[in-house]
Amino acid sequence: MMKKLAVTTVIIAGMLLLPFAASAQYKTKDAPENAVNPEVQTILAQADASETPVVITLEQALEIALSENVSVKVADMEIERTGFAKKGAYAALFPQIDASGAYQRTIKKQVMYMDFDMSSLGGMMGGGEGGDTELPDGVEIPEETPSMDTSGGLEVGRWNTYSAGVTAAMPLVNAQLWKSIRISGLDVELAVEKARSSRLETVTQVKNAYFATLLAKEAFNVYKDVYENAVSNYEETKKKFDAEKVSELELLRAKTTVANAIPNVYNAESSIVLALWQLKAILGVDLDMNLDIAGELSDYADQMLYDIHQHDGASLDDNSTMKQLAIQSEMLAETIKLQKYANIPSLAVAFNFSLNAMTNDFNFSEYRWTPYSYVGLSLNIPIFAGGKRYQAIRQAKNQHQQVQLQIDNTERQLKIAIRQSLTTMETNMKSYYSAQDAVAMAEKGYSIAEKAYQVGRSTLIELNDAQLALTQARLAEYQAIYNFVVAKAQLEQTLGQDFIE
């Protein structure tokens, strides 16, 4: 007997350990820890308390965003949520134990009718004609005999009923349960990949906002130089007018040039403030925080010495969207198996222990509690469900096919996005070098026009034309750098190049 019990115990233990062994190979990395970055906290504390702007680099801006951005925090919380759901799925493998208690007060007792002479009940109760009938051992006469209604029925039961018990149940063989645990693990992997996608997108947004701020600053500097040149030319024209070397029309034209330059300076200055607000919003910090950014767009001109052809036939293995679709496809493939496993029998063990008492009074110390317990196995064999399980399998297969089509279409779209980014980068590389030559020629032309105007060999119109050409050339140069670095940031996001890595 003990040998059979030991064998049975080993078999049941093996069944319980099977799902754990099967799921061990599917362990995923935990949610990233939301550790406080000391450097980030120091920067934010200084920016919050300092009256002068705290200047941050692009790398520091990325660190702040990955620590404070709301989208990143929500993504990390989603990883925690799916982790909780996975642990909840594992809980189904353990015994489910519940305790219960109940009290019932009878308002009207049930009446039982029997097809024999009720007068014979007295003899059965020990009260026959002789009155001295002895009762069998262990049989006692109740203090209150059951009452009888006028129609011959017998009221049964007592006024108070108490019950308390413990129940336990645990699955031994349940293929669907094991497969659902596997799907829960994939759900955690999907949440982790979505968090990575959120980080990649946040990095791209920070870069774009950072470069947009630098572009706004460069535009401000250009328009400020235009304004200062206009003021300088006006002063030169004023001297000539006072010396009666130029007409009043020339002086008015110089004043108009100054007036036209002022709004551009104000607009460029406002663009810097708006760009900084946009950057702060993406970083996830207070908009009133005193932050500024370091560097110039020209610092990133060295990146334009870029080998475009290194990305010919670029791989999408690290692309977050493709990884998410791959995980979804795997989840649906497992769901198909899950629906098929609904046709497999399942086995569970159950245990129950309860105590019951029925009385007519509230004298608890004299209650008789009757125990009742059992342990058993429950085998469930699916036979027919009206085609429900078959249709569930077909539905899961249909969803799996949809994801496969999405994977093919997404891959094509991403390859187009890569080519578009590379084309944009190549175009702006060419535009940058062309703009460099244009700036050099425009600076030389403006210098010649300025000196010629000072000696009276050219007009203010020619000088303004030279200034306009120089302004356009400088803005085109900075715009080419900006377009290049933005396209490069988008390419890095598409390829799944992580800033942390």
Secondary structure, DSSP 8 states (H G I E B T S, - for coil): -HHHHHHHHHHHHHHHHHHHHHHHTT-----------HHHHHHHHHHHH-SS-EEE-HHHHHHHHHHH-HHHHHHHHHHHHHHHHHHHHHHTTS-EEEEEEEEEE-SS-EEE--SS-GGGHHHHTT--SSS-----TT----SS---B-TTS-EEES-SEEEEEEEEEEEEEE-HHHHHHHHHHHHHHHHHHHHHHHHHHHHHHHHHHHHHHHHHHHHHHHHHHHHHHHHHHHHHHHHHHHHTTSS-HHHHHHHHHHHHHHHHHHHHHHHHHHHHHHHHHHHHTS-TTS-EEE---GGGGGGGGS--GGGGTT---TT-HHHHHHHHHHHHHHHHHHHHHGGGS-EEEEEEEEEEEEEESS--GGG---EEEEEEEEEEE-----TTHHHHHHHHHHHHHHHHHHHHHHHHHHHHHHHHHHHHHHHHHHHHHHHHHHHHHHHHHHHHHHHHHHHTTSS-HHHHHHHHHHHHHHHHHHHHHHHHHHHHHHHHHHHHT--S--
